[in-house]
Amino acid sequence: MAIIEPQFQKVFEWIADSVKKPALFEKDAVLFWDDPYISEQLLAAHLTPEFDGASRTLATIERTVANLTRSTLLKPGDRVLDLGCGPGLYSSSFSQFGIHMTGIDLSKRSIEYAQRKAQEQELRIAYVHGNFFDMNYDGRFDSVLQIYGELCTFPDEERDRLLRMVHKALKKDGLFIFDVSTRELRKREGLKNRWQFSDGGFWHSGKYVVLEQGFDYPEYDTWVDQYTIIQEDGECRKYHMWFHDYSLQTISEVLARHGFKIARRWNGLTGEEYKDGGDWIALAAQKI
Ligand SMILES: C[S@@+](CC[C@H](N)C(=O)[O-])C[C@H]1O[C@@H](n2cnc3c(N)ncnc32)[C@H](O)[C@@H]1O
């Protein structure tokens, strides 16, 4: 029998593992949002006006703010909580409109940027560096926002816990305004099997290869994008981006179970008229 070098065996296992389907909503052993290096790349992505990831494009941010303010869902003087506010691109626009904003985000780098910007622009926004699963607000907000599909990233028990917290944080008749992706988007955008080499990029400052593989869990309307990063310095890390996609029916059922009724619906937070078969469902759900 041939003698196999342990280093070769290790790399072989990393590669073989990269195409193995993980358990549903398996957690990562490594930080993502608050990783010191990755959060720097993410902040740069948020601040690239034409980039549609991270915060969406600047044009989309402006249209979203216009939709939610012109429709008077958000009004000057309202108290609004922005869950996963990132670097505050939405919160600062709403604040300029006279809305009292509170923003929570896990990324220290994004929150520090948001705080710096608010100071420069003389905006009074309460930015909190933390996990929104640790919040404990009671009947305080006119609206809670969660922008860019964050609700899709949690397993059902965590999503339900978050919805209970949001319900509690809202005043009577308050609104939870958020968007979820649909299976239509996922079938097109879910990762396909692909390898890439980088001389230093999003995942690591040195040389690495990233092995990308998507897996479908059709019985749970869930998909995972799995990234295996193999670095030249001999480290390997694995990241999972989970997406539980919804239809209008499945998200309506979840909301009803948590004491919300749908007040407005669109195909995006920018306010496109709702039609079945779109990539996104955006909702203003009212506390009942
Ligand atoms: C796709 S980004 C969207 C950011 C922001 N809503 C926007 O559209 O500009 C998701 C954000 O949620 C934050 N996030 C994810 N999980 C979180 C958690 N458990 N608590 C607080 N923030 C979280 C991330 O740090 C990230 O900034």
The ligand as an SDF file (V2000), in Angstrom:
LIG
                    3D

 27 29  0  0  0  0  0  0  0  0999 V2000
  -27.2280   41.6560    4.1530 C   0  0  0  0  0  0  0  0  0  0  0  0
  -26.6760   42.7500    5.4220 S   0  0  0  0  0  0  0  0  0  0  0  0
  -27.9200   43.9980    5.3270 C   0  0  0  0  0  0  0  0  0  0  0  0
  -27.5520   45.2440    6.0670 C   0  0  0  0  0  0  0  0  0  0  0  0
  -28.6130   46.3570    6.0780 C   0  0  0  0  0  0  0  0  0  0  0  0
  -29.9230   45.8810    6.4620 N   0  0  0  0  0  0  0  0  0  0  0  0
  -28.6450   46.9750    4.7320 C   0  0  0  0  0  0  0  0  0  0  0  0
  -29.5080   46.5310    3.9520 O   0  0  0  0  0  0  0  0  0  0  0  0
  -27.8110   47.8400    4.4740 O   0  0  0  0  0  0  0  0  0  0  0  0
  -27.1300   41.8780    6.9220 C   0  0  0  0  0  0  0  0  0  0  0  0
  -26.6810   42.6170    8.1740 C   0  0  0  0  0  0  0  0  0  0  0  0
  -27.2280   41.9360    9.3080 O   0  0  0  0  0  0  0  0  0  0  0  0
  -26.2510   41.8930   10.3220 C   0  0  0  0  0  0  0  0  0  0  0  0
  -26.5820   40.7600   11.2030 N   0  0  0  0  0  0  0  0  0  0  0  0
  -26.6510   39.4430   10.8710 C   0  0  0  0  0  0  0  0  0  0  0  0
  -27.0420   38.7170   11.9360 N   0  0  0  0  0  0  0  0  0  0  0  0
  -27.2150   39.5910   12.9690 C   0  0  0  0  0  0  0  0  0  0  0  0
  -27.5960   39.4430   14.3250 C   0  0  0  0  0  0  0  0  0  0  0  0
  -27.8840   38.2430   14.8340 N   0  0  0  0  0  0  0  0  0  0  0  0
  -27.6720   40.5470   15.1000 N   0  0  0  0  0  0  0  0  0  0  0  0
  -27.3680   41.7840   14.5790 C   0  0  0  0  0  0  0  0  0  0  0  0
  -27.0050   41.9710   13.2940 N   0  0  0  0  0  0  0  0  0  0  0  0
  -26.9270   40.8980   12.5030 C   0  0  0  0  0  0  0  0  0  0  0  0
  -24.9260   41.7560    9.5950 C   0  0  0  0  0  0  0  0  0  0  0  0
  -23.8300   42.1810   10.3530 O   0  0  0  0  0  0  0  0  0  0  0  0
  -25.1880   42.6400    8.3650 C   0  0  0  0  0  0  0  0  0  0  0  0
  -24.7660   43.9640    8.5850 O   0  0  0  0  0  0  0  0  0  0  0  0
  1  2  1  0
  2  3  1  0
  2 10  1  0
  3  4  1  0
  4  5  1  0
  5  6  1  0
  5  7  1  0
  7  8  2  0
  7  9  1  0
 10 11  1  0
 11 12  1  0
 11 26  1  0
 12 13  1  0
 13 14  1  0
 13 24  1  0
 14 15  1  0
 14 23  1  0
 15 16  2  0
 16 17  1  0
 17 18  1  0
 17 23  2  0
 18 19  1  0
 18 20  2  0
 20 21  1  0
 21 22  2  0
 22 23  1  0
 24 25  1  0
 24 26  1  0
 26 27  1  0
M  CHG  2   2   1   9  -1
M  END
$$$$
